Amino acid sequence: MPKDSAPSRAAILAAAVHTLKRGGIEGFTLEAVARRAGVVKGLVLYHYGSRGRLLRTAATQVARERAAGLASALAGGAGTAAVDACWEELRRQAEDGTARAWL
């Protein structure tokens, strides 16, 4: 029976998102992702095929997280409360690297 590769893929994607958030595109290397995921570079390529494909997948994940955070902030109230919640979410995203990765 083949081994389930979902946990490895998930760990690599989580490492890729973290690497993108912390280092931007400049710091986004397969080596950095593999090191953070605790795997060899070949396993990253096995699961994602190329740096570009992994970068697109990680960027898509970041965009989803960003949109969900903003939607949640907007759902929390109306008027100035919603604006304050959005501002707080954008500040959080700037601090954790989400905004940098998204840009």
Residue frames relative to the residue before (quaternion, step in Angstrom):
aa qw qx qy qz dx dy dz
M 1.0000 0.0000 0.0000 0.0000 0.00 0.00 0.00
P 0.4444 -0.7093 0.4725 0.2758 3.62 -0.79 0.97
K 0.5269 -0.6301 0.4791 0.3096 3.51 -1.18 0.70
D 0.4850 -0.6503 0.5029 0.2983 3.58 -1.07 0.77
S 0.2207 -0.8112 0.5313 0.1046 3.59 -0.60 1.13
A 0.4124 0.7428 -0.4533 0.2697 3.60 1.25 -0.10
P 0.6648 0.4916 -0.3422 0.4464 3.67 0.84 -0.76
S 0.6402 0.5133 -0.3302 0.4665 3.62 1.01 -0.74
R 0.6468 0.5129 -0.3134 0.4694 3.58 0.94 -0.88
A 0.6634 0.5075 -0.3029 0.4588 3.58 0.94 -0.91
A 0.6531 0.5078 -0.3125 0.4668 3.59 0.96 -0.85
I 0.6526 0.5035 -0.3121 0.4725 3.57 0.98 -0.82
L 0.6595 0.4969 -0.3161 0.4672 3.60 0.91 -0.84
A 0.6369 0.5148 -0.3304 0.4692 3.61 0.94 -0.81
A 0.6558 0.4963 -0.3051 0.4801 3.59 0.98 -0.82
A 0.6406 0.5238 -0.3237 0.4588 3.58 1.02 -0.77
V 0.6431 0.5086 -0.3177 0.4763 3.59 0.95 -0.86
H 0.6594 0.5010 -0.3091 0.4676 3.59 0.89 -0.91
T 0.6573 0.5110 -0.3067 0.4614 3.58 0.92 -0.90
L 0.6558 0.5063 -0.3053 0.4695 3.58 0.97 -0.83
K 0.6613 0.5051 -0.3050 0.4631 3.57 0.96 -0.84
R 0.7361 0.4362 -0.2370 0.4600 3.60 0.91 -0.87
G 0.8293 0.2524 -0.1068 0.4871 3.58 0.90 -0.85
G 0.4112 -0.7012 0.4815 0.3276 3.56 1.26 -0.14
I 0.7475 -0.3659 0.2775 0.4798 3.55 -1.26 -0.23
E 0.6034 0.5871 -0.3564 0.4053 3.58 1.06 -0.74
G 0.7629 0.3662 -0.1902 0.4978 3.57 0.99 -0.82
F 0.5294 0.6458 -0.3936 0.3845 3.55 1.31 0.01
T 0.1819 0.7663 -0.5906 0.1757 3.55 -0.12 1.33
L 0.6101 -0.5466 0.4185 0.3923 3.54 -1.20 0.44
E 0.6197 0.5499 -0.3369 0.4473 3.56 1.07 -0.74
A 0.6649 0.5002 -0.3037 0.4641 3.59 0.93 -0.90
V 0.6507 0.5065 -0.3142 0.4705 3.58 0.97 -0.83
A 0.6634 0.5083 -0.3045 0.4569 3.57 0.88 -0.94
R 0.6421 0.5240 -0.3217 0.4578 3.57 0.94 -0.87
R 0.6808 0.4815 -0.2891 0.4703 3.61 0.88 -0.95
A 0.6978 0.4616 -0.2698 0.4766 3.62 1.02 -0.77
G 0.4079 -0.7267 0.4617 0.3040 3.58 1.24 -0.35
V 0.5863 0.5353 -0.3796 0.4751 3.54 1.12 0.72
V 0.5525 -0.5793 0.4629 0.3807 3.55 -1.29 0.05
K 0.6620 -0.5331 0.3612 0.3836 3.55 -1.19 0.61
G 0.6168 0.5717 -0.3419 0.4192 3.59 1.03 -0.75
L 0.6421 0.5148 -0.3270 0.4645 3.59 1.05 -0.69
V 0.5988 0.5395 -0.3551 0.4736 3.58 1.09 -0.65
L 0.6837 0.4744 -0.2801 0.4786 3.57 0.90 -0.92
Y 0.5967 0.5656 -0.3562 0.4440 3.59 1.05 -0.70
H 0.7492 0.4146 -0.2210 0.4669 3.57 0.86 -0.96
Y 0.8188 0.2612 -0.1118 0.4988 3.60 0.97 -0.78
G 0.4855 -0.7333 0.3863 0.2782 3.60 1.24 -0.08
S 0.7956 -0.1396 0.1211 0.5769 3.59 0.93 -0.81
R 0.6514 -0.4934 0.3994 0.4156 3.53 -1.31 0.29
G 0.6525 0.5411 -0.3107 0.4300 3.56 0.95 -0.89
R 0.6704 0.4873 -0.3019 0.4711 3.56 0.92 -0.86
L 0.6513 0.4971 -0.3121 0.4809 3.59 0.98 -0.81
L 0.6362 0.5278 -0.3230 0.4609 3.59 0.99 -0.81
R 0.6500 0.5052 -0.3151 0.4722 3.61 0.95 -0.84
T 0.6584 0.5067 -0.3071 0.4643 3.58 0.96 -0.87
A 0.6649 0.4898 -0.2999 0.4777 3.58 0.95 -0.87
A 0.6546 0.5105 -0.3138 0.4608 3.59 0.94 -0.84
T 0.6197 0.5298 -0.3348 0.4724 3.58 1.06 -0.72
Q 0.6428 0.5161 -0.3125 0.4719 3.58 1.00 -0.85
V 0.6453 0.5131 -0.3150 0.4701 3.58 0.95 -0.86
A 0.6527 0.5132 -0.3155 0.4594 3.60 0.94 -0.88
R 0.6412 0.5174 -0.3220 0.4663 3.59 1.00 -0.78
E 0.6556 0.5077 -0.3047 0.4686 3.57 0.93 -0.92
R 0.6530 0.5209 -0.3080 0.4554 3.56 0.97 -0.89
A 0.6768 0.4917 -0.2904 0.4646 3.56 0.86 -0.94
A 0.6533 0.5134 -0.3155 0.4583 3.58 0.96 -0.85
G 0.6462 0.5229 -0.3175 0.4563 3.58 0.98 -0.79
L 0.6827 0.4714 -0.2874 0.4787 3.56 0.94 -0.85
A 0.6274 0.5247 -0.3360 0.4671 3.59 1.01 -0.76
S 0.6463 0.5158 -0.3118 0.4680 3.55 0.98 -0.82
A 0.6452 0.5160 -0.3185 0.4648 3.57 0.98 -0.82
L 0.6817 0.4864 -0.2869 0.4652 3.57 0.94 -0.85
A 0.6459 0.5367 -0.3181 0.4399 3.57 1.09 -0.67
G 0.6148 0.6162 -0.3240 0.3706 3.56 1.22 -0.44
G 0.8274 -0.0602 0.0455 0.5565 3.59 1.13 -0.07
A 0.3974 -0.6828 0.5531 0.2647 3.52 -1.31 -0.27
G 0.8023 0.3105 -0.2114 0.4640 3.53 -1.29 0.26
T 0.8397 -0.1404 0.1105 0.5127 3.54 -0.98 -0.85
A 0.5784 0.5739 -0.3855 0.4329 3.61 1.12 -0.53
A 0.6586 0.4975 -0.3052 0.4749 3.60 0.99 -0.81
V 0.6388 0.5150 -0.3227 0.4718 3.57 1.00 -0.81
D 0.6511 0.5100 -0.3094 0.4692 3.59 0.94 -0.88
A 0.6580 0.5055 -0.3067 0.4663 3.59 0.97 -0.86
C 0.6424 0.5110 -0.3185 0.4741 3.59 1.02 -0.80
W 0.6418 0.5238 -0.3189 0.4605 3.55 0.94 -0.90
E 0.6551 0.5081 -0.3047 0.4688 3.58 0.95 -0.89
E 0.6528 0.5010 -0.3146 0.4732 3.60 0.97 -0.80
L 0.6521 0.4999 -0.3194 0.4720 3.61 0.94 -0.79
R 0.6247 0.5243 -0.3334 0.4729 3.59 1.06 -0.73
R 0.6449 0.5147 -0.3155 0.4687 3.57 0.99 -0.87
Q 0.6693 0.5022 -0.2990 0.4588 3.56 0.95 -0.87
A 0.6170 0.5243 -0.3425 0.4765 3.58 1.11 -0.60
E 0.6748 0.5062 -0.2892 0.4526 3.58 0.98 -0.85
D 0.7626 0.3874 -0.2253 0.4665 3.61 0.87 -0.87
G 0.6051 -0.6021 0.3425 0.3925 3.59 1.26 0.08
T 0.4387 0.7081 -0.4603 0.3069 3.61 1.22 -0.13
A 0.6651 0.5035 -0.3114 0.4552 3.59 0.87 -0.93
R 0.6466 0.5206 -0.3175 0.4584 3.59 0.94 -0.84
A 0.6714 0.4918 -0.2912 0.4718 3.56 0.92 -0.93
W 0.6590 0.5187 -0.3106 0.4475 3.57 0.99 -0.82
L 0.6662 0.4900 -0.3036 0.4732 3.57 1.00 -0.83
